[in-house]
Amino acid sequence: MFSSLRNNLRTWKLAGVLLFALVATGLLLWLLARPSATSPETKPLALQNTSRLAAPARISKHGRHPTKEVSQSSPSIISEQFSENADEYAYQAYTIILRNEEDYQRLKDWAAANGFRIVGELPRLFALHFELTPSEYRRIHHDSRIDLAAEEEILIHTPDQLLDKYPEWTGNPGPAFGANYRHYLGVDTANAERGQGVTIALLDTPLLSHPALDKAKITPIALRDNTDDTASDHGTAVASILTSLSNANILAYEVLDGETGTGSAFDLANAIVDAVDRGADIISMSLASYSDSVLLQNAVQYALERQVILVAAAGNNGVEEVCYPAAYDGVLAVGAIDANGNVSGFSNYGEEITLVAPGVGLQAASYDDEYAFFSGTSAAVPCVSAVLANYMAANPSATPEDTLVALLQNCNDTEAPGFDALSGFGILDAERMDSITETGITDAAAAGITLDSDNTLTVSAQNTGTETLPQILLTTQINGVSITNTFEDVAPGTIVSAQGTLPDEVWQNTDDLMVRTTVTTPNIDDARPRNQTHAQVFGVQ
């Protein structure tokens, strides 16, 4: 517990209004005497005022798995040699990928002439889907005399079904949003024009009939022969979040089985290509796999080359590995935050993360016309897709690139200052995107709070308005002690931060450390007081 606070700090300011250097001799906070609750002692931490901090901080958050190396996945290309233990008589699904249209047609003709049944065709990507025994595959590979590559069937799941590689995450996800996620994002739900004229392809399970979707503009599309077309609450929950935020047109693709939440990379790639060809502006994918797929990479590239925005879930195992297709270059990889604006412990993370959005306890449609709390990176994805659609509808001349720039430049910073591997560019904010061109908005926000393995505490604030703020006061409370830092002439979008080292004694009488920050702007009315406080809890290091 804090009993007193001595701060042996030496700060010095370098040239420029926005940049402060770290203290030259090292930072140390000593706790010697607890001040009274009515008159907290206030002393500054060392300052660092910067508009960009690129290096992500590794934080130790209560409930998160230890940091791991990102696994190195490679395309599942099948060689000529099969495992000695392969069952020569067992059928396996294979996707065969050809070099060009000529080879694609040659293999189709050869397969038909030699009695091989094609179970799926994807001519845009020169891909054919077969069910073959190993000996049949060898025959195709050698006897067709066509240059080809093949991959075994890659399974895609709803993120909560990804248990083949990591155990189920069992920590505390953080406080729930309920129905408040709309207000938190700043979406103007009274505007009936939001998203009008924009098309979102929703790739998920078949949808239930639910009152939440009655007025939505949804077109169901089934590209595969479903032996089990069971509708699911997963896709229904995702759709209800999406349609509660946007009135965009929805193409609802059934790519995952409603009962098991599982599909194939072939079905997903097929849906991506079909959605692009039908004119989708955004493809929303609350699904994931830890296995790479050449075919899926090709489908993603097909969409990106045609200026379609792809949004996908990072995964729900709380590990440092972003799932596919979110991990592919060009795809918006979405993590989940709780109602306190902190990245939830179940949210996968890594350098591929683009941004984070509400993903804990969102009120969503469920079975029997009921509603339930829905959590996961699956819930965060439709938030991003909807806000993108609303922006595109309100700015019809904006290119997809313009839209992505507006999205990422107007995220609210959280976790480590600037881009980091937990939250990417930060938290989705529809209100900031909508007010890009407005002047006169004065708004300061409490941003991320991190604690690294060396007990270095970093607290941040951000100018989330459109005007330079003469001053931002950032007050940090740690076990009843208040520490205030002052930042001057903070330009729009700038992130400012303070840093100091906590002594080991702070952990002696507690298992959890609560750190709370508050920002104020002296003599200026703040446009959004709701974002002026932030809190984070850290466990024993």
C-alpha positions, 0 to 999 in steps of 0.5 A: 500500500502507498504510505508516502510518495517520493519522486526522484525525477529529473525532467528536461524538455527538448526542442519542439512543442510536442516532444519531451524526452525521457529522464536521463538518469532513470525513473523511480517512484518511492512510497513512504507515507500514505497521504490522507484521502482528502488531500492526496499528494500530487507529484509529476511522473516523467513526461513523454509527449509525442504524436507517434509511438511505433514500438508496442509495449509488452504488457502483463495484464491480469487474466491474459496468457503469457506472451508467446512466439507467433507460430509460423504457418505456411501454405498447406501445399501437398507434395507427391509423397503422402504419409506412410500412415495415410489410409489409401481407401479413405476419402479426403477433400482436396482443393487443386489450384491451377496456374491459369484458365487453360490448365483449369479447363484441361483438368476439368475435361481430364477429370470428367473423362477419367471418372473423377467427380468435381464437388466444387468449382471456383473458376475465378481462382482456377480452383477445383474441389475434389474428394479423393483417396491418396491413390486417386490424388497421385493419379491426378497429379501424375497422369493428368500431366498438368502443372498443379498444386493442391491443399488438404481441406482447411477448416474455418470455424466460429472463433469460439470453436478454435480449440484444436490448437489452444485451450479454451480461454477461461479468464474474466472478459471484463464488463459487458456493454449490453445495449450501450455499444451503440452509444459508446461507438457514437453511432447516430441510430436516429439517422435512417440514412446510415449505410443506405446504398452500401452492400455488406456481405456477411459470411457466417452461419445460416440465420434464424428468423428473429424480430431484430432482423424483421426490418433489415434488408437481408438477402440469404445466399447459399452457395453449397449443398447443405446437408444440414442447414440448421440456423444458428444464433451465432450468425443471427447475433452477428447480423443483429449487431450489424443491422442495429448499427447500419441500414446497409444492404446485407448479403448473408452467405451460409459458409459455416454449418449452423450446428457445428459452426464449421466450414471449409476454406473452399466455401469461404473463398467461394463466398468471398469471390461471389460477394465481390462479383455481386458488388459487395463493398464490405465483406464481414467475417466473424470466423477464423482458422489457425491454418493458412490456405493458398486458396483463401489467400487468393480469394482475399487478393481477388477482393483487395484488387477490386477495392473491396474492404475485408473485415475479420475476427482476430480469434478468442484464445487470448494468445499472440497469434492472429487467426486467418483470414484476419492475419492476411495483409490488407484484411482489417483484423479486429480485436475486442474491448470491454465496456471499460475500453480495455482489450479483453483477455480473450482477444488474440493479439499480434502485429497484424491487429488493425483495431479493436471494437466492442466485443464483451456482452453485447445485447444481440439476437438469440434463439426463440426470439430472445436476446442474450449477451454475445461476446467475442471478436465475432461481436466486434467485427460487425461493429467495424463493418457497420461503421464503415458502411455508414461512412461510405454512405455519408461520403459517396465520393470517398474511395475505399482507401479514403474510408480506411484512412478515416477509420484508422486516423480516428481510432481512440488510443488505448493500451500502449501509446500509438500503434500496439500489438494488442489494440492496433490503431485503437478503438473504433469511433464512429462519432469522430469519423462523422465529424472529421470536417467539423471545426471547433470540437474540443475533446480530450480523452483518457487513453491507455494504461500499461504496466510492463514486466519491469514495473514501468507504468505508462499512462496516456491521453489523446486530443480526440477533437479537431482543435489544438488544446492549450492544456491537457491535465492527466491525473493518475490515481494509484491506490489513493495517491494522485499524480498530475501531469500537464501537457501544453499545445496538444494538436488534434490526434496527438497522444501524450503520455507519462511514465514512471517505475513502480517499486516492488513494494506496491504489490506487497499487500494486494493481488490486483493493482487498480490504476485510474486516469482522468483528463481535464482541459482547464477553462475549456468545455470538453465536447465528450465528458464520457471519455475523460476517465479510464481504469485498468487492473493489473495482477501480480507480476 
